[in-house]
Amino acid sequence: MTIEVLKSKIHRVTVTGAELDYIGSITIDRTLMDAANIVAGEKVQVVNVNNGERLETYVIEGAKNTGEITLNGPAARKVQKGDIIIIISYASMNVDAAKAFRPTLIFPDTATNTLV
């Protein structure tokens, strides 16, 4: 049996853009992706602190050290520029592995979306 557990989290970053006319996804600064152990194409859950919305999408790699957090496509209706969000990824593993697993949690500067 496998269970889903928290793999990584980017806690409280500021949305820098919302592009409705796009296929869909979330663009994340490559530096934040690397720090959080998130890869391009990975499914993530986005939680909007401002309005309580939750959505799932996939990650597109953004330029390094830009602080970019852009919601693309339909997700742009649920998140606006300036909103604070939490980005969460999960992993499936067996119960014994899950008991020993430690997720990667990062807490960037909310004003700049850079690592502190």
CORCOR-V737899 format. One record per pair of residues at least 12 apart in sequence whose ideal C-beta (glycine too) atoms are under 7 Angstrom apart, sorted by the first residue. I is the first residue (numbers start at 1). J is the second residue. Records with the same first field share a line. If there is no record, write none. Layout:
BEGIN
I=J / J
END
This chain:
BEGIN
1=94 / 95
2=92 / 93 / 94
3=95 / 98
4=90 / 92
5=90 / 91 / 93 / 98 / 101
6=88 / 90 / 103
7=89 / 90 / 91 / 103
8=36 / 37 / 38 / 89 / 103 / 104
9=36 / 86 / 87 / 88 / 103 / 105
10=32 / 36 / 87 / 106 / 108
11=86 / 105 / 106 / 107
12=49 / 84 / 86 / 107 / 110
13=69 / 85 / 87 / 108 / 110 / 113
14=69 / 82 / 84 / 110 / 113
15=69 / 71 / 79 / 80 / 81 / 82 / 83 / 85
16=67 / 68 / 69 / 70 / 81
17=70 / 81
18=70 / 71 / 76 / 79 / 80 / 81
19=70 / 72 / 76
20=76 / 77
22=72 / 73
23=72 / 73
24=57 / 72 / 73 / 74 / 75
25=57 / 58 / 59 / 60 / 72 / 73
26=44 / 46 / 57 / 59 / 60 / 70 / 71 / 72 / 75
27=60 / 62 / 68 / 70 / 72
28=59 / 62 / 69 / 87
29=62 / 63 / 64 / 65 / 66 / 67 / 68 / 113
30=61 / 62 / 63 / 64
31=64 / 65 / 115
32=106 / 108 / 113
33=59 / 61
35=106 / 115
36=104 / 106
37=104
38=59 / 89
40=59 / 60 / 61
41=58 / 59
42=58 / 59 / 89
43=56 / 58
44=57 / 59 / 87 / 88 / 89
45=88
46=75 / 79 / 85 / 87
47=85 / 86 / 88
48=78 / 79 / 83 / 85
49=84 / 85 / 86
50=83 / 84
53=78 / 79
55=75 / 78
57=75
67=112 / 113 / 114
69=113
84=110
END
